[in-house]
């Protein structure tokens, strides 16, 4: 299973789900992002980026990409 994070290209913060509100927030903490912000497919990533990011201001990080 793939694992993706969404990162702002402007602030470099990560998008994550907020357990208390059920919404999404931005965090500078990679640990919080990994714990609460990992998406499992690119369709979900695309939808989150459309809903919560300014066009061209965010990108996704593939945590399992091999170099």
N, C-alpha and C positions, 0 to 999 in steps of 0.2 A: 504494500500500500504506500502510495506517495504521501509526502508531508510537505506542505507549503505554508509560508508566512507571507503576509503582506506588509511591506515597509514603505513609509513615506519617503519620497525622494527629496522632500523639502526639509522636514524636521528629523528624518531618519528614525522616527518612532514606528512601532509595530501595532497593527490592528489586532485587537483581541476581544473575546466575548466577556462581558461583565456578568459574573454569576449572580450578583444582587439584583440587577435591573433586567437582565436578559438581552440588553442591547449591546452595542459595541463601543469600545473606547480605544484611544491610542495610549501606548505606554513606551517609555524609553527602555524599559527592562526586557532584555532578551529572555530572561528566566520566566517572567510573567507571560510573555508572548508564546513561548514554547508550551507552557502549562495550559494556557487558555485560548491561544490563537491559531493553532494548527488546523489547516483545512486539508481535506483528503483528496479533493479532485479539482481540476482546473475550471470546471463549470461553476463550482461554488466560489472559487477565487474570483472569477470574472464577475459574478453577480455582486459579491462583496465590494469589489473595486468600483463597479458602476454605482452602487448605492452609497458608498461612504468615502470616495476619493475624488478629488478634482482630476479631470482628464489629463493624462500625461504627468501626473505628480506622484505616482506610486508604482511600485513594481512588486512582483512576487519573487520569493526566495525558495528554491527547491532544496529542502534540507537533505535530500538523498542523492543529489547529483554527484556523479563521480567525475573527477577531473583527469 
